[in-house]
Each structure stands twice: as structure tokens, then as C-alpha cells.
Amino acid sequence: MSTDASIRHYLEQKTALIEAELAASLPEIWNIPDSLRESMMYSLLAGGKRLRPVLVLAAVEALRGSTEEAIPVALAVEMIHTYSLIHDDLPAMDNDDYRRGKLTNHKVYGEAMAILAGDGLLTHAFYSIVQAYRAYDVPAEKIVEIVEDLSKLAGAPGMVGGQAADMLGEQGITGLEQLEYIHLHKTSDLIVFALKAGGHLGGATPKQLQALEKFGQHVGLAFQIQDDILDLIGDEEKLGKPVKSDEKQQKVTYPYFVGIDASKEKVSQLTDQGKQALIDADFPYVERLLQLADYLLQRDH
């Protein structure tokens, strides 16, 4: 099997596993208003690459750890990501009608329920993480480290701060430094969390955790620049959302500053730098993470 076929097969397997676990992640015995449950699950099961939970599992595998024990944490990062998308699509934010080829949450359930669905997924993520301790006896010390990382990287100094900077930046981003701050926090920080969470679960050394963080920052920034590129030249059907939406909303993107060719070169450089950080940290099995980095470099949606 070729490397490309191998990583695609791996992604198909892990995505199917994650989809099945997500579908069962909100306990049926809980007395939740039907419309809230439906709204939460509508977006949680709306498809997507499932990149972040896959990265949790791949980071654990890089350390020869148990991927089964990592499932609750992998689900949690997808819940956080999904809540951020629901809120990001709201009229007060990016005002998008479609996400992953489907109507956005607020277009189906209304703005108030969409906000509550996002709130529900955000808080349920922390419940899910604790299940790694309840169901698989993951040491409480590791759970504390993971919760601390998530609170920071998904919160005000991380993803939420990046979103705030993005909104404020609509008033006028004047340089790449501002734009990179937005990308690093709005996008990279949750990817960093996924990798570090897998590192904690797999028993990573401080050197390996630092390498996972660097890899996540570089690959996350590359991922967002690639999104900027695809928004200009991508296939709308593959992307599942309208192209040139950034341009229509007069958003400043990486290609705006340096052009498409230089942006593509930056994506390649960041990917190589991220991969090298992993190679230098002596992981027992780093090949899968390296393959994922290359896959993201070549993606078209």
C-alpha cells in the first residue's frame, strides 16, 4: 500500500471510529430538551475531517500508548471545535449560511438555540475528558494536565482570544504579525491541545511535549494559510461552503499580503519545520504524524 493510500485508509478508519463514538457521546438517560439535544447533535455529526481527534490518537500512537483510553479526550476536542464553528457562523460573527455542505446551526434551529448548543458542547467536552478517568483509569494527574491545557488553549489566551482578535482585526489588519497571531490562536491552539493531550496520555517526556507543541503550532498555521488559499482557488463542492467568502467579507488573509505562490511556499516551509521538530524528539513511532502533516499539505478541502 502506498503512503498516500495508507494515510487515507488510516483516516477513514479513525474517522469512522470517532463518528460512532460521537453519536453515543450524549447520554440518552439525561433529561435534555429535545430541541437542544437535536441542535447539539446536528452540528456534532455534520461530518468534517475530524482532524483534531485524529491527532489526539496519532500522538498517543507515536508514544505507543493506548488509543482506547484516548477516545474520550479525542471526542472532547471535537466538541470544542464544533461549538466554535456554531458560534463562528452566527450573524454576529461570520454570518455564514452553510458549513460542511449543510445549513449552519442557526439557520435550522435559530440563533438562541445555536448559542445554547455551542454552550452545551463546550461544557460537555470537560465531562467527556473526565470519562477517561472514570472508564479507563487514566491517572487523575494526567486528566488535570489535559483540563488545564484545554482551559488555556481553547479559552481567552487561546482560541477564544484568536476569535476576538479576528473580529477586532476586521477594523483593519496592518501586517502579517497581526494575522499570524489570529491564525496561531484561532486555529493552531486547538491543534496544539489535541497533540499535547495525546502526549500526556501516552506518557511523553517534557522534550516530546515541547516537540508536539511546536509541531502543532507550525502545522496549525500551515493549515489556516491553506484554508486562506482554498477560499480563493478551491472547489466549492469539495469545501462544502462558498469560496471567496473572505474576499466578500473584506477579510485580510495570508494571500492578501504575500500572494498565492508565496503562501503556498510558506505552507510547505511550516510543514517541514513542524516535522523536523518531531524527528528531533525521538518518538518511538512518529511516521503516522509525519504522514498526516504531508496529507494536510496536499489537501484540497
Secondary structure, 3 states (H helix, E strand, C coil): CCHHHHHHHHHHHHHHHHHHHHHCCCCCCCCCCHHHHHHHHHHHCCCCCCHHHHHHHHHHHHCCCCHHHHHHHHHHHHHHHHHHHHHHCCCCCCCCCEECCEECHHHHHCHHHHHHHHHHHHHHHHHHHHHHHHHHCCCHHHHHHHHHHHHHHCCCCCHHHHHHHHHHHCCCCCCHHHHHHHHHHHHHHHHHHHHHHHHHHHCCCHHHHHHHHHHHHHHHHHHHHHHHHHHHHCCHHHHCCCCCHHHHCCCCCHHHHHCHHHHHHHHHHHHHHHHHHHHCCCCCCCHHHHHHHHHHHHCCC
